[in-house]
Amino acid sequence: MCLFQYDDDPEPEERVPAGLLYVPVRPGTERVVVRMFRTPLGARTAVGFTDPGRLAAALGAEQPWIRLSEAALRGMSEPLGAELLTVDPTLTAPAVTGSVTADTAGTGRAPVPAAGPVSPASAA
C-alpha cells in the first residue's frame, strides 16, 4: 500500500505565503486605495492576483493595480474588517445597477439590474 503525502498542499484554512501580489485599487482617486470585496457569503475579503493576466481576466484590462506583499495587504485590510485574503478569484458577477421604478415600487419585487460590465461579486 502506498500513501502519498503532499507537504506543499495546505489545508484550506492555513495561511500560506503568497509572495508579491497584483492588488486591485480603486480607479479615479487621487490616492491609491486598495479595493475590498465580499465573498459569496458576504464576508469582507482583500483580493490579490498572482499575475496581471489573471487580474485582467477577472476584473477587466482597465482595472488599475499595485504590487503588494501578502503581509502588507493583510496589514492594510485587517483593520478594515477584512480578515480574509482571496488569491486568484475566478468567479465574478455583473455589477448591480438600476433603481426602483414605478413598476416595481411597492410590489416587494427587486428591480432587474441593467446589464453592465463584469465586476467582483460584491465590492465593499
C-alpha positions as semicolon CSV with decimal commas, in nm:
position;residue;x (nm);y (nm);z (nm)
1;M;0,000;0,000;0,000
2;C;0,136;0,339;-0,098
3;L;0,032;0,656;0,082
4;F;0,105;0,992;-0,075
5;Q;0,192;1,286;0,142
6;Y;0,164;1,631;-0,003
7;D;0,387;1,856;0,203
8;D;0,311;2,155;-0,016
9;D;-0,069;2,113;-0,024
10;P;-0,202;2,315;0,272
11;E;-0,539;2,284;0,433
12;P;-0,784;2,549;0,305
13;E;-0,780;2,739;0,635
14;E;-0,399;2,756;0,654
15;R;-0,228;3,080;0,571
16;V;0,035;3,020;0,309
17;P;0,268;3,297;0,194
18;A;0,152;3,416;-0,146
19;G;0,451;3,633;-0,235
20;L;0,405;3,959;-0,422
21;L;0,051;4,006;-0,545
22;Y;-0,118;4,224;-0,803
23;V;-0,378;4,406;-0,593
24;P;-0,672;4,592;-0,748
25;V;-0,706;4,955;-0,643
26;R;-0,993;5,197;-0,676
27;P;-0,981;5,387;-1,003
28;G;-1,015;5,762;-1,028
29;T;-0,891;5,852;-0,682
30;E;-0,604;6,088;-0,607
31;R;-0,452;5,841;-0,364
32;V;-0,408;5,468;-0,413
33;V;-0,687;5,288;-0,228
34;V;-0,699;4,908;-0,215
35;R;-1,036;4,767;-0,321
36;M;-1,217;4,548;-0,072
37;F;-1,458;4,279;-0,187
38;R;-1,709;4,035;-0,041
39;T;-1,716;3,658;-0,062
40;P;-2,033;3,487;-0,190
41;L;-2,139;3,453;0,174
42;G;-2,088;3,824;0,242
43;A;-1,760;3,825;0,439
44;R;-1,522;4,110;0,359
45;T;-1,205;4,000;0,185
46;A;-0,895;4,151;0,035
47;V;-0,810;4,022;-0,312
48;G;-0,475;3,965;-0,480
49;F;-0,369;3,800;-0,803
50;T;-0,052;3,609;-0,882
51;D;-0,016;3,768;-1,226
52;P;-0,169;4,065;-1,411
53;G;-0,337;3,839;-1,668
54;R;-0,550;3,675;-1,400
55;L;-0,645;4,015;-1,261
56;A;-0,746;4,137;-1,609
57;A;-0,947;3,818;-1,674
58;A;-1,149;3,867;-1,354
59;L;-1,179;4,247;-1,335
60;G;-1,107;4,375;-1,684
61;A;-0,797;4,506;-1,856
62;E;-0,863;4,863;-1,737
63;Q;-0,853;4,772;-1,366
64;P;-0,562;4,959;-1,203
65;W;-0,339;4,762;-0,964
66;I;-0,035;4,787;-0,742
67;R;0,214;4,525;-0,623
68;L;0,196;4,439;-0,253
69;S;0,329;4,155;-0,043
70;E;0,076;3,931;0,123
71;A;0,182;4,064;0,464
72;A;0,134;4,426;0,355
73;L;-0,209;4,352;0,207
74;R;-0,319;4,170;0,523
75;G;-0,184;4,455;0,737
76;M;-0,384;4,709;0,539
77;S;-0,707;4,511;0,519
78;E;-0,744;4,355;0,866
79;P;-0,808;4,690;1,043
80;L;-1,089;4,745;0,790
81;G;-1,262;4,424;0,893
82;A;-1,134;4,211;0,605
83;E;-0,956;3,925;0,777
84;L;-0,975;3,702;0,468
85;L;-0,739;3,714;0,173
86;T;-0,861;3,566;-0,154
87;V;-0,590;3,487;-0,409
88;D;-0,677;3,449;-0,779
89;P;-1,057;3,455;-0,754
90;T;-1,221;3,348;-1,078
91;L;-1,593;3,384;-1,014
92;T;-1,743;3,729;-1,058
93;A;-2,093;3,864;-1,102
94;P;-2,224;4,160;-1,300
95;A;-2,219;4,493;-1,124
96;V;-2,555;4,573;-0,969
97;T;-2,704;4,878;-1,136
98;G;-3,051;5,014;-1,178
99;S;-3,302;5,163;-0,942
100;V;-3,654;5,103;-0,823
101;T;-3,905;5,203;-1,088
102;A;-4,275;5,272;-1,066
103;D;-4,339;4,919;-1,193
104;T;-4,158;4,757;-0,900
105;A;-4,220;5,015;-0,627
106;G;-4,441;4,866;-0,359
107;T;-4,460;4,522;-0,519
108;G;-4,195;4,366;-0,300
109;R;-4,001;4,261;-0,608
110;A;-3,644;4,369;-0,660
111;P;-3,567;4,571;-0,972
112;V;-3,393;4,389;-1,254
113;P;-3,038;4,522;-1,279
114;A;-2,927;4,665;-1,610
115;A;-2,658;4,479;-1,796
116;G;-2,316;4,605;-1,703
117;P;-1,952;4,510;-1,708
118;V;-1,833;4,207;-1,516
119;S;-1,703;4,304;-1,174
120;P;-1,639;4,138;-0,836
121;A;-1,930;3,962;-0,669
122;S;-1,993;4,250;-0,430
123;A;-1,746;4,531;-0,396
124;A;-1,732;4,662;-0,043
